[in-house]
Amino acid sequence: MVVEPAGLRAAVTANTLVVPDEEVMRELIAKQELDHSREVIFERTFLRWDRAWSLAEKPADYDGVVAADEVSRELTRLAVVEAQHSSDWWRQVGAVAVRDGEILDTAYNRHHPTEYAPYLDGDPRNEFHRGLRPDLSTAQHAEAAIVARAARDGMSLAGATLYVSTFPCPACARLVAEAGFARCYFAGPYAMLDGDAILRAAGVELIWVDVSLPPDDSS
């Protein structure tokens, strides 16, 4: 059945509407007011299969501290939730910047000029092995987005804490170091290339959040 735009609202009669979680669909739902009087469920639909080499990692040289307190776990979970908004088929990363218990910003790695860029024009990362030409990408990493927006808004990140769903890549590690973050909490004790060495050299405390451990009631 072919439905013209003018007849879309009348054609949708279900009480629950399940649609892809993407920018175009969200705009369509809002413009056609399809969320009125019905439940709209946005489901992730982008391809999530990874090339084996894109997952190659090594244990991060962190500071030996494993955080299991509920605050660290919840903020790390928030970073994981942010990551799920990413359309990237290689890797989804979320980040949360916090100071004195206040969330300063959240972000996820996203492509520009639209989330469909690598699928419409091709992703240049497909042609390179891990660590080669990291500049050839249409993606803005989550950590880089937080640092860039803070610079735009004149907000200092010095002394702030960063929570990430995945250990920062070397390029983002440099930005995190230069921005002056004091601590970096991350889920999963693995780093790629020399990201951990960059952060440790800048004095950034690296703390692994082990989400498999129960909260520490003594903290």
MARZAFI-46700 format. One record per residue: x, y, z of N, C-alpha, C in turn; residue number from 1. Coordinates in steps of 0.1 Angstrom, whole numbers, always signed. Layout:
% MARZAFI-46700
((X,Y,Z),(X,Y,Z),(X,Y,Z),NUM),
...
END
This chain:
% MARZAFI-46700
((+8,-12,+0),(+0,+0,+0),(+9,+12,+0),1),
((+6,+22,-8),(+13,+35,-9),(+4,+45,-2),2),
((+10,+52,+7),(+3,+63,+14),(+9,+76,+11),3),
((+1,+85,+7),(+6,+99,+5),(+7,+106,+18),4),
((+16,+116,+19),(+18,+123,+32),(+6,+128,+38),5),
((-4,+133,+30),(-16,+139,+36),(-25,+129,+42),6),
((-23,+116,+38),(-31,+105,+44),(-25,+97,+54),7),
((-13,+101,+58),(-5,+92,+67),(-11,+91,+81),8),
((-16,+102,+86),(-22,+101,+100),(-34,+92,+100),9),
((-42,+93,+90),(-54,+84,+89),(-51,+70,+87),10),
((-40,+67,+80),(-36,+54,+77),(-30,+46,+89),11),
((-25,+54,+99),(-19,+47,+111),(-30,+46,+121),12),
((-34,+34,+124),(-45,+32,+133),(-41,+24,+145),13),
((-29,+19,+146),(-25,+10,+157),(-23,+19,+170),14),
((-26,+12,+181),(-24,+19,+194),(-9,+20,+198),15),
((-1,+11,+193),(+13,+11,+195),(+20,+12,+182),16),
((+30,+21,+180),(+37,+22,+168),(+52,+20,+171),17),
((+58,+10,+164),(+72,+7,+166),(+79,+12,+153),18),
((+89,+21,+155),(+96,+27,+144),(+111,+27,+147),19),
((+119,+28,+136),(+134,+29,+138),(+138,+42,+146),20),
((+147,+41,+155),(+152,+52,+163),(+163,+60,+155),21),
((+158,+69,+146),(+167,+77,+138),(+161,+90,+136),22),
((+169,+100,+131),(+165,+114,+130),(+153,+116,+121),23),
((+153,+110,+109),(+143,+112,+100),(+129,+107,+105),24),
((+129,+95,+112),(+117,+90,+117),(+112,+98,+129),25),
((+121,+103,+137),(+116,+112,+148),(+110,+125,+143),26),
((+116,+131,+132),(+110,+143,+126),(+96,+140,+120),27),
((+95,+128,+114),(+82,+124,+108),(+72,+122,+118),28),
((+75,+115,+129),(+65,+113,+140),(+60,+127,+145),29),
((+70,+136,+148),(+66,+149,+153),(+58,+157,+144),30),
((+62,+157,+131),(+55,+166,+121),(+41,+161,+118),31),
((+39,+147,+118),(+26,+142,+115),(+18,+139,+128),32),
((+24,+143,+139),(+17,+141,+152),(+12,+127,+155),33),
((+21,+117,+150),(+17,+103,+152),(+19,+98,+166),34),
((+24,+106,+175),(+26,+102,+189),(+14,+106,+197),35),
((+4,+112,+191),(-8,+116,+198),(-17,+104,+200),36),
((-21,+102,+212),(-31,+91,+216),(-26,+77,+213),37),
((-13,+75,+211),(-7,+62,+209),(+7,+62,+215),38),
((+11,+50,+218),(+25,+48,+223),(+34,+46,+211),39),
((+45,+53,+211),(+55,+52,+200),(+68,+47,+206),40),
((+72,+35,+201),(+84,+29,+206),(+95,+30,+195),41),
((+106,+36,+199),(+118,+38,+190),(+128,+27,+192),42),
((+130,+19,+182),(+139,+7,+183),(+151,+10,+175),43),
((+163,+6,+181),(+176,+6,+174),(+176,-3,+162),44),
((+180,+1,+151),(+179,-7,+139),(+192,-8,+131),45),
((+201,+1,+134),(+214,+1,+127),(+222,-12,+128),46),
((+229,-15,+118),(+238,-27,+119),(+248,-26,+130),47),
((+250,-36,+138),(+259,-36,+149),(+271,-46,+148),48),
((+272,-52,+136),(+283,-62,+135),(+296,-55,+133),49),
((+306,-60,+139),(+320,-53,+139),(+330,-62,+131),50),
((+339,-56,+125),(+350,-63,+119),(+359,-67,+131),51),
((+365,-79,+130),(+372,-85,+141),(+384,-76,+145),52),
((+390,-70,+135),(+402,-62,+139),(+398,-49,+145),53),
((+386,-44,+143),(+382,-32,+150),(+379,-33,+165),54),
((+379,-46,+169),(+377,-49,+183),(+390,-52,+190),55),
((+401,-52,+183),(+413,-56,+189),(+417,-46,+200),56),
((+419,-50,+212),(+421,-42,+224),(+432,-48,+233),57),
((+436,-40,+243),(+446,-45,+252),(+442,-40,+266),58),
((+446,-46,+277),(+443,-42,+290),(+448,-27,+292),59),
((+439,-19,+297),(+443,-5,+300),(+452,-4,+312),60),
((+462,+4,+311),(+471,+6,+323),(+465,+16,+332),61),
((+455,+12,+339),(+448,+22,+348),(+454,+22,+361),62),
((+448,+30,+371),(+455,+32,+384),(+452,+22,+394),63),
((+447,+10,+390),(+445,-1,+399),(+432,+1,+408),64),
((+424,+12,+406),(+412,+14,+413),(+400,+9,+406),65),
((+392,+1,+412),(+380,-5,+406),(+368,+1,+414),66),
((+360,+9,+407),(+349,+15,+414),(+336,+7,+413),67),
((+330,+4,+424),(+317,-3,+424),(+306,+4,+432),68),
((+309,+17,+435),(+298,+24,+442),(+287,+28,+432),69),
((+275,+30,+438),(+264,+32,+429),(+264,+44,+421),70),
((+270,+55,+426),(+271,+67,+418),(+279,+65,+405),71),
((+291,+59,+407),(+299,+56,+396),(+292,+47,+386),72),
((+285,+37,+391),(+279,+27,+382),(+267,+34,+375),73),
((+260,+42,+381),(+248,+49,+375),(+253,+59,+364),74),
((+264,+66,+367),(+269,+76,+357),(+275,+68,+345),75),
((+281,+57,+348),(+287,+49,+337),(+275,+43,+329),76),
((+265,+38,+336),(+253,+33,+328),(+247,+44,+319),77),
((+247,+56,+324),(+242,+68,+316),(+251,+69,+303),78),
((+264,+68,+305),(+272,+68,+293),(+269,+57,+283),79),
((+266,+45,+289),(+263,+34,+280),(+249,+36,+273),80),
((+240,+42,+280),(+227,+46,+274),(+229,+56,+262),81),
((+238,+66,+265),(+241,+76,+255),(+247,+69,+242),82),
((+256,+59,+245),(+262,+52,+234),(+252,+45,+225),83),
((+241,+41,+230),(+231,+33,+222),(+224,+42,+212),84),
((+226,+55,+213),(+220,+64,+203),(+228,+65,+191),85),
((+240,+60,+191),(+249,+62,+180),(+245,+53,+168),86),
((+247,+58,+156),(+244,+50,+144),(+256,+43,+138),87),
((+267,+44,+145),(+280,+39,+140),(+279,+23,+141),88),
((+283,+17,+130),(+282,+2,+130),(+295,-5,+135),89),
((+305,+3,+137),(+318,-3,+142),(+317,-3,+158),90),
((+314,+9,+163),(+315,+10,+178),(+306,+22,+182),91),
((+299,+20,+193),(+291,+30,+199),(+297,+34,+212),92),
((+299,+47,+214),(+305,+52,+226),(+297,+64,+232),93),
((+295,+64,+245),(+288,+75,+252),(+298,+81,+262),94),
((+295,+93,+265),(+304,+100,+275),(+295,+110,+283),95),
((+299,+112,+296),(+292,+120,+305),(+303,+128,+313),96),
((+301,+142,+313),(+311,+150,+320),(+303,+155,+333),97),
((+310,+154,+344),(+304,+157,+357),(+314,+165,+366),98),
((+308,+175,+373),(+316,+182,+383),(+308,+184,+396),99),
((+313,+180,+407),(+306,+182,+420),(+292,+176,+420),100),
((+291,+164,+413),(+278,+158,+413),(+268,+163,+403),101),
((+272,+173,+396),(+263,+179,+385),(+268,+175,+371),102),
((+258,+170,+364),(+261,+166,+350),(+263,+178,+341),103),
((+275,+180,+335),(+277,+192,+327),(+273,+189,+313),104),
((+275,+177,+308),(+271,+174,+294),(+271,+159,+291),105),
((+264,+155,+282),(+264,+141,+277),(+266,+141,+262),106),
((+271,+130,+257),(+273,+129,+242),(+275,+115,+238),107),
((+274,+112,+225),(+277,+100,+219),(+283,+102,+205),108),
((+291,+92,+201),(+297,+94,+188),(+287,+94,+177),109),
((+288,+104,+168),(+278,+106,+158),(+285,+111,+145),110),
((+278,+108,+134),(+284,+112,+121),(+279,+125,+116),111),
((+287,+132,+108),(+283,+145,+103),(+285,+144,+88),112),
((+277,+152,+80),(+267,+161,+84),(+254,+155,+89),113),
((+252,+142,+87),(+240,+135,+92),(+244,+121,+97),114),
((+236,+115,+105),(+239,+102,+110),(+240,+91,+99),115),
((+235,+95,+87),(+235,+85,+76),(+247,+87,+67),116),
((+256,+96,+70),(+267,+99,+61),(+276,+87,+57),117),
((+280,+78,+66),(+288,+67,+62),(+280,+56,+54),118),
((+267,+57,+54),(+259,+47,+47),(+255,+52,+34),119),
((+254,+66,+32),(+251,+72,+19),(+263,+73,+11),120),
((+274,+78,+17),(+286,+81,+9),(+298,+71,+11),121),
((+296,+61,+20),(+306,+52,+23),(+315,+57,+34),122),
((+319,+48,+43),(+327,+51,+54),(+342,+49,+51),123),
((+350,+59,+51),(+364,+57,+47),(+372,+48,+57),124),
((+367,+46,+69),(+373,+37,+78),(+373,+23,+74),125),
((+364,+20,+64),(+363,+6,+59),(+376,+2,+52),126),
((+384,+11,+48),(+395,+8,+39),(+409,+8,+47),127),
((+408,+10,+60),(+421,+12,+68),(+421,+2,+80),128),
((+432,-3,+83),(+434,-11,+95),(+434,-2,+107),129),
((+431,-9,+119),(+431,-2,+131),(+444,+6,+133),130),
((+442,+19,+137),(+454,+28,+140),(+459,+35,+128),131),
((+455,+32,+116),(+459,+39,+104),(+449,+50,+100),132),
((+454,+62,+97),(+446,+73,+93),(+433,+75,+101),133),
((+434,+77,+114),(+422,+79,+122),(+415,+92,+119),134),
((+422,+101,+111),(+416,+113,+107),(+405,+111,+97),135),
((+406,+100,+89),(+396,+98,+78),(+384,+92,+84),136),
((+375,+100,+89),(+362,+95,+95),(+352,+106,+94),137),
((+340,+102,+93),(+329,+111,+93),(+323,+113,+107),138),
((+329,+106,+117),(+323,+106,+131),(+330,+116,+140),139),
((+321,+122,+148),(+326,+130,+159),(+325,+122,+172),140),
((+336,+119,+178),(+336,+111,+190),(+329,+118,+202),141),
((+324,+110,+211),(+316,+115,+222),(+325,+125,+231),142),
((+337,+120,+234),(+345,+129,+242),(+349,+142,+235),143),
((+352,+141,+222),(+355,+153,+214),(+343,+163,+214),144),
((+331,+157,+213),(+319,+166,+213),(+317,+173,+226),145),
((+320,+167,+237),(+319,+173,+250),(+329,+184,+251),146),
((+341,+182,+247),(+352,+192,+248),(+349,+203,+239),147),
((+344,+201,+227),(+341,+211,+217),(+330,+220,+222),148),
((+319,+214,+227),(+308,+222,+231),(+312,+230,+244),149),
((+320,+225,+252),(+324,+233,+264),(+332,+245,+259),150),
((+341,+243,+249),(+349,+254,+244),(+339,+265,+238),151),
((+329,+260,+230),(+320,+269,+224),(+312,+278,+234),152),
((+309,+271,+246),(+301,+278,+256),(+309,+285,+266),153),
((+322,+284,+265),(+331,+290,+275),(+331,+284,+289),154),
((+329,+270,+289),(+328,+263,+301),(+341,+255,+303),155),
((+347,+258,+315),(+360,+250,+318),(+357,+236,+322),156),
((+365,+227,+317),(+364,+213,+321),(+375,+209,+331),157),
((+383,+219,+334),(+395,+216,+343),(+390,+211,+357),158),
((+395,+199,+361),(+391,+193,+373),(+378,+185,+373),159),
((+372,+185,+361),(+359,+177,+360),(+362,+162,+359),160),
((+352,+154,+360),(+353,+139,+358),(+346,+135,+346),161),
((+352,+126,+339),(+346,+120,+327),(+342,+106,+329),162),
((+330,+102,+325),(+326,+88,+325),(+323,+84,+310),163),
((+329,+73,+306),(+328,+68,+293),(+324,+53,+292),164),
((+317,+50,+282),(+313,+36,+281),(+324,+27,+275),165),
((+334,+34,+268),(+345,+27,+262),(+357,+36,+265),166),
((+369,+30,+267),(+381,+37,+270),(+384,+47,+258),167),
((+388,+59,+260),(+390,+69,+250),(+401,+64,+240),168),
((+398,+68,+227),(+408,+65,+217),(+420,+75,+219),169),
((+431,+73,+212),(+442,+82,+214),(+439,+97,+211),170),
((+432,+99,+200),(+428,+113,+197),(+420,+120,+208),171),
((+410,+112,+213),(+401,+118,+223),(+409,+119,+236),172),
((+418,+109,+239),(+426,+110,+251),(+434,+123,+251),173),
((+439,+127,+240),(+447,+140,+239),(+437,+152,+243),174),
((+425,+152,+238),(+416,+162,+241),(+412,+162,+255),175),
((+409,+150,+261),(+406,+149,+275),(+417,+154,+284),176),
((+430,+151,+280),(+441,+156,+287),(+443,+171,+287),177),
((+441,+177,+274),(+443,+191,+273),(+431,+199,+279),178),
((+419,+193,+280),(+408,+200,+286),(+410,+200,+301),179),
((+418,+192,+307),(+421,+193,+321),(+412,+184,+330),180),
((+406,+174,+324),(+398,+164,+332),(+407,+158,+343),181),
((+402,+157,+355),(+410,+151,+366),(+409,+136,+367),182),
((+398,+131,+363),(+395,+116,+364),(+387,+111,+352),183),
((+390,+99,+349),(+382,+93,+338),(+378,+79,+343),184),
((+365,+77,+344),(+359,+64,+348),(+355,+57,+335),185),
((+358,+45,+333),(+355,+38,+321),(+350,+23,+324),186),
((+341,+18,+316),(+336,+5,+317),(+344,-4,+308),187),
((+349,-15,+313),(+356,-25,+304),(+371,-20,+305),188),
((+380,-29,+310),(+394,-25,+312),(+403,-26,+300),189),
((+398,-21,+288),(+406,-22,+276),(+408,-9,+269),190),
((+420,-7,+264),(+423,+5,+257),(+429,+1,+243),191),
((+428,+11,+234),(+434,+9,+220),(+446,+18,+219),192),
((+457,+13,+213),(+469,+20,+210),(+474,+26,+223),193),
((+477,+39,+223),(+484,+45,+235),(+475,+55,+242),194),
((+462,+53,+242),(+453,+62,+248),(+455,+63,+263),195),
((+458,+51,+270),(+460,+51,+284),(+473,+58,+288),196),
((+483,+57,+280),(+496,+63,+283),(+495,+78,+282),197),
((+487,+83,+272),(+485,+98,+271),(+478,+103,+283),198),
((+468,+97,+288),(+460,+102,+299),(+468,+101,+312),199),
((+476,+90,+314),(+484,+89,+326),(+495,+99,+326),200),
((+501,+102,+315),(+511,+112,+314),(+506,+126,+317),201),
((+493,+128,+315),(+487,+141,+318),(+482,+142,+332),202),
((+484,+131,+340),(+479,+131,+354),(+465,+128,+356),203),
((+458,+123,+345),(+444,+120,+347),(+442,+106,+354),204),
((+435,+106,+365),(+433,+94,+372),(+424,+85,+364),205),
((+428,+72,+362),(+420,+63,+354),(+414,+52,+363),206),
((+400,+52,+363),(+393,+43,+372),(+384,+34,+364),207),
((+386,+21,+366),(+377,+11,+359),(+365,+9,+367),208),
((+353,+11,+361),(+340,+8,+368),(+336,-6,+364),209),
((+337,-15,+374),(+333,-29,+371),(+319,-31,+374),210),
((+311,-30,+363),(+296,-31,+365),(+291,-45,+369),211),
((+300,-54,+369),(+296,-68,+373),(+297,-70,+388),212),
((+303,-60,+395),(+304,-61,+410),(+292,-54,+416),213),
((+287,-59,+428),(+277,-52,+435),(+281,-39,+441),214),
((+272,-30,+444),(+277,-17,+450),(+284,-20,+463),215),
((+293,-11,+466),(+301,-12,+479),(+293,-4,+489),216),
((+287,-11,+499),(+279,-4,+509),(+287,+5,+519),217),
((+300,+2,+519),(+308,+9,+528),(+313,+23,+523),218),
((+311,+25,+510),(+315,+38,+504),(+306,+49,+507),219),
END
